[in-house]
Amino acid sequence: MLDQVKEFLGITLEDTSKDIKLKIYISTAEKMIIQYLNNDNIDSDYVEENFSEAVILMVSNAYEYQKANINRNIKSETQGDRSRTYIDGNTAFAITEDIKALLPAPYIKTFY
């Protein structure tokens, strides 16, 4: 998975300077997908095998978000009379609509 992410981001396979960060991003993306799917039978290996495109896309989004760290929490800004609007929460690891399209519908648990 790490090699696929590096290729997608345009990072050479020989460049190991970002490996630790990317491994953490991959793990976080897998955990978020598992949480989103809400199915106790799904683990990281299953996500990596079946939803690798979604993991790669989430990692790419998070990597680009962190890379562009200049005012990353600002949603909009106005210079005249100074106005700033901040985003709600961290959107680096958001499951966006394009990622949802790569995943099955979340499992709905019912209890009696």
DSSP file with accessible surface (Angstrom, degrees, kcal/mol):
  #  RESIDUE AA STRUCTURE BP1 BP2  ACC     N-H-->O    O-->H-N    N-H-->O    O-->H-N    TCO  KAPPA ALPHA  PHI   PSI    X-CA   Y-CA   Z-CA
    1    1 A M     >        0   0   38      0, 0.0     4,-2.4     0, 0.0     5,-0.2   0.000 360.0 360.0 360.0 -40.6    0.0    0.0    0.0
    2    2 A L  H  >  +     0   0   31      1,-0.2     4,-2.6     2,-0.2     5,-0.2   0.917 360.0  49.9 -59.1 -43.8    2.8    2.4    0.8
    3    3 A D  H  > S+     0   0   89      1,-0.2     4,-2.4     2,-0.2    -1,-0.2   0.903 110.3  50.2 -63.0 -39.8    4.4    2.0   -2.6
    4    4 A Q  H  > S+     0   0   94      2,-0.2     4,-2.4     1,-0.2    -1,-0.2   0.913 111.3  48.5 -64.3 -42.7    1.0    2.7   -4.3
    5    5 A V  H  X S+     0   0    1     -4,-2.4     4,-2.3     2,-0.2    -2,-0.2   0.930 111.4  49.9 -63.0 -44.5    0.5    5.8   -2.2
    6    6 A K  H  X>S+     0   0    3     -4,-2.6     5,-3.0     1,-0.2     4,-0.6   0.917 111.3  48.6 -63.0 -41.8    4.0    7.1   -3.0
    7    7 A E  H ><5S+     0   0  133     -4,-2.4     3,-0.9     3,-0.2    -1,-0.2   0.920 110.9  50.7 -62.1 -43.8    3.4    6.5   -6.7
    8    8 A F  H 3<5S+     0   0  117     -4,-2.4    -1,-0.2     1,-0.2    -2,-0.2   0.883 113.1  45.8 -62.1 -38.1    0.1    8.3   -6.6
    9    9 A L  H 3<5S-     0   0   29     -4,-2.3    -1,-0.2    -5,-0.2    -2,-0.2   0.507 116.0-114.0 -83.4  -5.7    1.6   11.3   -4.9
   10   10 A G  T <<5 +     0   0   66     -3,-0.9     2,-0.5    -4,-0.6    -3,-0.2   0.757  67.7 143.5  79.2  23.6    4.6   11.4   -7.2
   11   11 A I      < -     0   0   17     -5,-3.0    -1,-0.3    -6,-0.2    -2,-0.1  -0.839  53.9-116.4 -96.9 131.2    7.1   10.4   -4.5
   12   12 A T    >   -     0   0   82     -2,-0.5     3,-0.9     1,-0.1    -5,-0.0  -0.341  16.8-125.3 -66.0 149.1    9.9    8.2   -5.7
   13   13 A L  T 3  S+     0   0   73      1,-0.2    -1,-0.1     3,-0.0    -7,-0.0   0.784 110.4  59.1 -66.0 -25.2   10.0    4.7   -4.1
   14   14 A E  T 3  S+     0   0  156      2,-0.0     2,-0.9     1,-0.0    -1,-0.2   0.730  83.5  91.3 -74.9 -23.8   13.7    5.4   -3.0
   15   15 A D    <   +     0   0   49     -3,-0.9     3,-0.3     1,-0.2    -1,-0.0  -0.645  45.9 167.1 -76.8 105.8   12.6    8.5   -1.0
   16   16 A T    >   +     0   0   95     -2,-0.9     3,-1.1     1,-0.2     4,-0.4   0.354  47.3 100.2-101.0   6.5   12.0    7.1    2.5
   17   17 A S  T 3  S+     0   0   89      1,-0.3     4,-0.2     2,-0.1    -1,-0.2   0.747  90.7  37.0 -66.4 -22.7   11.9   10.5    4.2
   18   18 A K  T 3> S+     0   0   66     -3,-0.3     4,-2.6     1,-0.1    -1,-0.3   0.333  86.3 103.2-110.0   6.3    8.1   10.6    4.3
   19   19 A D  H <> S+     0   0   26     -3,-1.1     4,-2.6     1,-0.2     5,-0.2   0.892  80.2  48.9 -59.9 -45.4    7.4    6.9    4.9
   20   20 A I  H  > S+     0   0  134     -4,-0.4     4,-2.1     2,-0.2    -1,-0.2   0.946 113.8  46.7 -62.3 -45.8    6.6    7.2    8.6
   21   21 A K  H  > S+     0   0  100      1,-0.2     4,-2.4    -4,-0.2    -2,-0.2   0.932 113.8  48.2 -61.5 -44.5    4.1   10.0    8.0
   22   22 A L  H  X S+     0   0    0     -4,-2.6     4,-2.7     1,-0.2    -1,-0.2   0.880 108.6  53.9 -66.8 -36.2    2.5    8.1    5.1
   23   23 A K  H  X S+     0   0  121     -4,-2.6     4,-2.5    -5,-0.2    -1,-0.2   0.904 109.7  48.0 -63.7 -39.9    2.2    4.9    7.1
   24   24 A I  H  X S+     0   0   97     -4,-2.1     4,-2.7     2,-0.2    -2,-0.2   0.918 111.8  50.2 -65.2 -42.0    0.4    6.9    9.8
   25   25 A Y  H  X S+     0   0   20     -4,-2.4     4,-2.6     2,-0.2    -2,-0.2   0.910 110.7  49.4 -61.5 -42.9   -1.9    8.4    7.2
   26   26 A I  H  X S+     0   0   13     -4,-2.7     4,-2.6     2,-0.2    -2,-0.2   0.942 112.2  47.7 -62.3 -46.6   -2.6    5.0    5.7
   27   27 A S  H  X S+     0   0   41     -4,-2.5     4,-2.4     1,-0.2    -2,-0.2   0.916 112.8  48.7 -61.3 -43.4   -3.5    3.6    9.1
   28   28 A T  H  X S+     0   0   46     -4,-2.7     4,-2.5     2,-0.2    -1,-0.2   0.922 111.1  49.8 -63.3 -44.3   -5.7    6.5    9.9
   29   29 A A  H  X S+     0   0    0     -4,-2.6     4,-2.3     2,-0.2    -2,-0.2   0.924 111.0  49.5 -61.5 -43.3   -7.5    6.3    6.6
   30   30 A E  H  X S+     0   0   13     -4,-2.6     4,-2.5     1,-0.2    -1,-0.2   0.925 111.4  49.0 -62.4 -42.9   -8.1    2.6    7.1
   31   31 A K  H  X S+     0   0  127     -4,-2.4     4,-2.4     1,-0.2    -1,-0.2   0.890 110.7  50.3 -64.8 -39.4   -9.5    3.2   10.6
   32   32 A M  H  X S+     0   0   56     -4,-2.5     4,-2.5     2,-0.2    -1,-0.2   0.893 110.7  49.2 -66.7 -38.2  -11.8    5.9    9.4
   33   33 A I  H  X S+     0   0    0     -4,-2.3     4,-2.7     2,-0.2    -2,-0.2   0.925 110.7  50.6 -66.2 -42.4  -13.1    3.6    6.6
   34   34 A I  H  X>S+     0   0   40     -4,-2.5     4,-1.4     1,-0.2     5,-0.7   0.933 112.6  46.9 -60.3 -44.2  -13.7    0.8    9.1
   35   35 A Q  H  <5S+     0   0  153     -4,-2.4     3,-0.3     1,-0.2    -2,-0.2   0.918 112.3  50.2 -64.1 -42.0  -15.6    3.2   11.4
   36   36 A Y  H  <5S+     0   0   60     -4,-2.5    -2,-0.2     1,-0.2    -1,-0.2   0.916 109.0  50.8 -63.2 -42.7  -17.6    4.6    8.5
   37   37 A L  H  <5S-     0   0    4     -4,-2.7    70,-3.2    69,-0.2    -1,-0.2   0.736  91.8-153.7 -71.4 -23.0  -18.6    1.1    7.3
   38   38 A N  T  <5 +     0   0   68     -4,-1.4     2,-0.5    -3,-0.3    -3,-0.1   0.858  44.9 134.5  57.4  40.1  -19.7    0.2   10.9
   39   39 A N    > < -     0   0   42     -5,-0.7     3,-1.7     1,-0.1    -1,-0.2  -0.972  48.8-154.8-126.9 118.6  -19.1   -3.5   10.4
   40   40 A D  T 3  S+     0   0  131     -2,-0.5    -1,-0.1     1,-0.3    -2,-0.1   0.645  92.5  64.5 -65.8 -16.0  -17.4   -5.5   13.1
   41   41 A N  T 3  S+     0   0  145      2,-0.0     2,-0.5     0, 0.0    -1,-0.3   0.469  85.1  89.2 -86.4  -2.6  -16.2   -8.1   10.5
   42   42 A I    <   +     0   0   23     -3,-1.7     2,-0.2    -8,-0.1    -3,-0.1  -0.844  52.6 172.9-101.8 129.9  -14.0   -5.6    8.6
   43   43 A D     >  -     0   0   84     -2,-0.5     4,-2.3     1,-0.0     5,-0.2  -0.689  49.2 -88.2-123.5-179.2  -10.4   -5.1    9.6
   44   44 A S  H  > S+     0   0   42      1,-0.2     4,-2.7    -2,-0.2     5,-0.2   0.867 124.5  53.8 -59.8 -39.2   -7.5   -3.1    8.2
   45   45 A D  H  > S+     0   0  107      2,-0.2     4,-2.3     1,-0.2    -1,-0.2   0.911 109.0  48.7 -63.1 -41.4   -6.4   -6.0    5.9
   46   46 A Y  H  > S+     0   0  101      2,-0.2     4,-2.6     1,-0.2     5,-0.3   0.921 112.4  48.4 -63.7 -43.2   -9.8   -6.3    4.4
   47   47 A V  H  X S+     0   0    0     -4,-2.3     4,-2.9     1,-0.2    -2,-0.2   0.934 112.0  49.2 -62.7 -44.9   -9.9   -2.5    3.8
   48   48 A E  H  < S+     0   0   75     -4,-2.7     4,-0.3     1,-0.2    -1,-0.2   0.887 115.8  43.9 -62.7 -39.1   -6.5   -2.6    2.2
   49   49 A E  H  < S+     0   0  156     -4,-2.3    -1,-0.2    -5,-0.2    -2,-0.2   0.893 127.7  25.2 -71.0 -42.3   -7.5   -5.5   -0.1
   50   50 A N  H  < S+     0   0   70     -4,-2.6    -2,-0.2    -5,-0.2    -3,-0.2   0.676 129.8  32.9-102.6 -22.3  -10.9   -4.3   -1.1
   51   51 A F     X  +     0   0   22     -4,-2.9     4,-2.0    -5,-0.3     3,-0.3  -0.136  67.2 133.7-130.0  39.1  -10.9   -0.5   -0.8
   52   52 A S  H  > S+     0   0   20     -4,-0.3     4,-2.9     1,-0.2     5,-0.2   0.863  72.7  57.3 -61.1 -34.7   -7.3    0.4   -1.7
   53   53 A E  H  > S+     0   0  114      1,-0.2     4,-2.4     2,-0.2    -1,-0.2   0.912 107.3  48.1 -63.4 -40.5   -8.5    3.2   -4.0
   54   54 A A  H  > S+     0   0    0     -3,-0.3     4,-2.5     2,-0.2    -1,-0.2   0.912 112.4  49.0 -66.0 -41.0  -10.4    4.9   -1.2
   55   55 A V  H  X S+     0   0    0     -4,-2.0     4,-2.8     2,-0.2     5,-0.2   0.946 112.0  48.4 -62.7 -47.1   -7.5    4.6    1.1
   56   56 A I  H  X S+     0   0   22     -4,-2.9     4,-2.7     1,-0.2    -2,-0.2   0.917 112.4  48.8 -61.2 -42.3   -5.1    6.1   -1.5
   57   57 A L  H  X S+     0   0   38     -4,-2.4     4,-2.6    -5,-0.2    -1,-0.2   0.920 112.2  48.3 -65.6 -41.8   -7.5    8.9   -2.2
   58   58 A M  H  X S+     0   0    1     -4,-2.5     4,-2.5     2,-0.2    -2,-0.2   0.921 113.1  47.6 -64.1 -43.5   -8.0    9.7    1.6
   59   59 A V  H  X S+     0   0    0     -4,-2.8     4,-3.0     2,-0.2    -2,-0.2   0.920 111.8  50.9 -63.9 -41.4   -4.2    9.7    2.1
   60   60 A S  H  X S+     0   0   16     -4,-2.7     4,-2.7    -5,-0.2     5,-0.3   0.930 110.6  48.6 -61.6 -44.9   -3.7   11.9   -0.9
   61   61 A N  H  X S+     0   0   55     -4,-2.6     4,-2.3     1,-0.2    -1,-0.2   0.925 114.4  45.7 -60.8 -44.8   -6.3   14.4    0.4
   62   62 A A  H  X S+     0   0    0     -4,-2.5     4,-2.6     2,-0.2     5,-0.2   0.910 112.7  50.7 -66.5 -40.7   -4.7   14.4    3.8
   63   63 A Y  H  X S+     0   0   22     -4,-3.0     4,-2.3     1,-0.2    -2,-0.2   0.933 113.2  44.4 -63.2 -46.4   -1.2   14.8    2.4
   64   64 A E  H  X S+     0   0   82     -4,-2.7     4,-1.9    -5,-0.2    -1,-0.2   0.879 112.6  53.1 -66.5 -37.0   -2.1   17.7    0.2
   65   65 A Y  H  < S+     0   0   38     -4,-2.3    -2,-0.2    -5,-0.3    -1,-0.2   0.935 113.3  42.4 -62.6 -46.2   -4.1   19.3    3.0
   66   66 A Q  H >< S+     0   0   46     -4,-2.6     3,-0.5     1,-0.2    -2,-0.2   0.841 111.2  56.6 -69.9 -32.8   -1.1   19.1    5.4
   67   67 A K  H 3< S+     0   0  133     -4,-2.3     2,-1.1     1,-0.3    -1,-0.2   0.874 104.2  53.2 -66.2 -37.7    1.3   20.2    2.6
   68   68 A A  T 3< S+     0   0   65     -4,-1.9    -1,-0.3     1,-0.2    -2,-0.1  -0.427  70.1 151.2 -93.8  59.6   -0.7   23.4    2.0
   69   69 A N    X   +     0   0   96     -2,-1.1     3,-0.9    -3,-0.5     2,-0.7   0.440  26.6 117.0 -79.2   4.2   -0.5   24.4    5.7
   70   70 A I  T 3  S-     0   0  138      1,-0.3    -2,-0.0    -3,-0.1    -3,-0.0  -0.609 104.2 -25.1 -73.6 113.1   -0.7   28.2    5.0
   71   71 A N  T >  S+     0   0   83     -2,-0.7     3,-1.7     1,-0.1    -1,-0.3   0.859  85.4 162.1  51.9  42.5   -3.9   29.3    6.7
   72   72 A R  T <   +     0   0   86     -3,-0.9    -1,-0.1     1,-0.3    -2,-0.1   0.669  69.2  55.0 -69.9 -14.8   -5.4   25.7    6.3
   73   73 A N  T 3  S+     0   0   84     -4,-0.2    14,-2.3    13,-0.1     2,-0.6   0.428  86.8  98.1 -95.5   2.0   -8.0   26.4    8.9
   74   74 A I  E <   -A   86   0A  29     -3,-1.7    12,-0.3    12,-0.2     3,-0.1  -0.795  45.5-179.0 -95.4 124.3   -9.4   29.5    7.1
   75   75 A K  E    S-     0   0A 151     10,-3.3     2,-0.3    -2,-0.6    11,-0.2   0.869  72.2  -3.3 -85.7 -44.7  -12.4   28.9    5.0
   76   76 A S  E     -A   85   0A  56      9,-1.7     9,-2.8     2,-0.0    -1,-0.3  -0.989  61.9-165.3-147.8 157.6  -12.7   32.5    3.7
   77   77 A E  E     -A   84   0A  82     -2,-0.3     2,-0.4     7,-0.2     7,-0.2  -0.999   3.2-166.0-147.3 138.3  -11.0   35.8    4.2
   78   78 A T  E   > -A   83   0A  74      5,-3.1     5,-2.1    -2,-0.3    -2,-0.0  -0.989   7.1-161.7-125.4 135.1  -11.8   39.4    3.4
   79   79 A Q  T > 5S+     0   0  131     -2,-0.4     3,-1.9     3,-0.2     2,-0.4   0.918  71.1  80.5 -83.5 -45.6   -9.3   42.2    3.6
   80   80 A G  T 3 5S-     0   0   55      1,-0.3    -2,-0.0     2,-0.1    -1,-0.0  -0.481 120.9  -5.6 -66.7 120.4  -11.6   45.3    3.7
   81   81 A D  T 3 5S-     0   0  169     -2,-0.4    -1,-0.3     1,-0.1    -2,-0.1   0.705 115.6 -99.8  63.0  19.4  -12.7   45.6    7.4
   82   82 A R  T < 5 +     0   0  200     -3,-1.9     2,-0.4     1,-0.1    -3,-0.2   0.855  54.1 175.5  38.0 106.7  -10.9   42.3    8.1
   83   83 A S  E   < -A   78   0A  61     -5,-2.1    -5,-3.1     2,-0.0     2,-0.4  -1.000   6.2-178.2-137.5 135.0  -13.1   39.3    8.2
   84   84 A R  E     -A   77   0A 115     -2,-0.4     2,-0.5    -7,-0.2    -7,-0.2  -0.998  10.1-163.2-133.9 140.5  -12.2   35.6    8.5
   85   85 A T  E     -A   76   0A  63     -9,-2.8   -10,-3.3    -2,-0.4    -9,-1.7  -0.987  15.2-150.9-121.7 129.4  -14.3   32.5    8.6
   86   86 A Y  E     -A   74   0A 128     -2,-0.5   -12,-0.2   -12,-0.3     2,-0.1  -0.726  17.7-113.3-101.9 148.8  -12.7   29.3    9.9
   87   87 A I        -     0   0   42    -14,-2.3     2,-0.7    -2,-0.3    -1,-0.1  -0.386  31.9-110.0 -75.8 155.0  -13.6   25.8    8.9
   88   88 A D  S    S-     0   0  154     -2,-0.1    -1,-0.1     2,-0.0     0, 0.0  -0.780  74.0 -32.9 -87.9 116.3  -15.2   23.4   11.3
   89   89 A G  S    S-     0   0   59     -2,-0.7     2,-0.6     1,-0.1    -2,-0.1  -0.020  97.6 -41.3  72.9-174.1  -12.8   20.7   12.5
   90   90 A N        -     0   0  101      1,-0.1     3,-0.3     3,-0.0   -17,-0.1  -0.804  44.5-176.7 -94.3 119.3  -10.1   18.9   10.6
   91   91 A T    >   +     0   0   69     -2,-0.6     3,-1.2     1,-0.2    -1,-0.1   0.349  59.8  98.7 -97.1   8.1  -11.0   18.1    7.0
   92   92 A A  T 3  S+     0   0    2      1,-0.3    -1,-0.2   -30,-0.1   -27,-0.2   0.904  94.3  30.1 -62.7 -40.2   -7.7   16.3    6.2
   93   93 A F  T 3  S+     0   0   29     -3,-0.3    -1,-0.3   -31,-0.1     2,-0.2  -0.181  87.5 144.6-114.1  43.0   -9.2   12.9    6.8
   94   94 A A    <   -     0   0   37     -3,-1.2     2,-1.2   -36,-0.1   -33,-0.1  -0.551  53.0-128.8 -80.4 143.0  -12.8   13.5    5.7
   95   95 A I        -     0   0   32     -2,-0.2    -1,-0.1     4,-0.1    -2,-0.1  -0.788  39.9-167.6 -89.7  95.5  -14.7   10.8    3.9
   96   96 A T     >  -     0   0   52     -2,-1.2     4,-2.7     1,-0.1     3,-0.3  -0.215  35.9 -95.7 -80.7 173.4  -15.9   13.0    1.0
   97   97 A E  H  > S+     0   0  139      1,-0.2     4,-1.8     2,-0.2     5,-0.1   0.864 124.5  54.1 -60.5 -37.1  -18.5   12.1   -1.6
   98   98 A D  H  4 S+     0   0   82      2,-0.2     4,-0.5     1,-0.2    -1,-0.2   0.865 111.0  45.9 -68.6 -31.0  -15.9   10.8   -4.0
   99   99 A I  H >4 S+     0   0    0     -3,-0.3     3,-1.4     1,-0.2     4,-0.4   0.909 109.0  55.1 -75.2 -39.9  -14.5    8.5   -1.4
  100  100 A K  H >< S+     0   0   73     -4,-2.7     3,-1.5     1,-0.3    -2,-0.2   0.860 100.0  61.6 -58.2 -34.8  -18.0    7.3   -0.4
  101  101 A A  T 3< S+     0   0   84     -4,-1.8    -1,-0.3     1,-0.3    -2,-0.2   0.761 102.6  51.1 -64.9 -22.4  -18.6    6.4   -4.0
  102  102 A L  T <  S+     0   0   78     -3,-1.4    -1,-0.3    -4,-0.5   -48,-0.2   0.491 106.1  68.0 -90.5  -5.3  -15.7    3.9   -3.7
  103  103 A L  S <  S-     0   0   17     -3,-1.5     2,-0.0    -4,-0.4   -52,-0.0  -0.809  84.4-111.1-115.2 155.2  -17.2    2.3   -0.6
  104  104 A P        -     0   0   64      0, 0.0     3,-0.1     0, 0.0    -2,-0.1  -0.315  53.1 -78.5 -73.6 167.7  -20.3    0.2    0.1
  105  105 A A        -     0   0   86      1,-0.1     3,-0.1    -4,-0.1   -68,-0.0  -0.365  59.6 -94.4 -63.5 145.6  -23.1    1.6    2.1
  106  106 A P        -     0   0   50      0, 0.0     2,-0.3     0, 0.0   -68,-0.2  -0.288  41.7-106.1 -62.3 148.0  -22.4    1.6    5.9
  107  107 A Y        -     0   0  126    -70,-3.2     2,-0.6    -3,-0.1     0, 0.0  -0.583  29.8-146.3 -76.1 130.7  -23.8   -1.4    7.8
  108  108 A I        -     0   0  136     -2,-0.3     2,-0.4    -3,-0.1   -70,-0.0  -0.906  10.0-149.8-103.6 118.5  -26.8   -0.5    9.9
  109  109 A K        -     0   0   67     -2,-0.6     2,-0.4   -71,-0.0   -70,-0.0  -0.720  10.8-165.7 -88.4 134.5  -27.1   -2.4   13.1
  110  110 A T        -     0   0  103     -2,-0.4     2,-0.4     2,-0.0    -2,-0.0  -0.941   0.8-161.1-120.0 143.8  -30.5   -3.1   14.5
  111  111 A F              0   0  178     -2,-0.4    -2,-0.0     0, 0.0     0, 0.0  -0.945 360.0 360.0-123.2 144.9  -31.2   -4.3   18.0
  112  112 A Y              0   0  267     -2,-0.4    -2,-0.0     0, 0.0     0, 0.0  -0.700 360.0 360.0-101.0 360.0  -34.3   -6.0   19.4
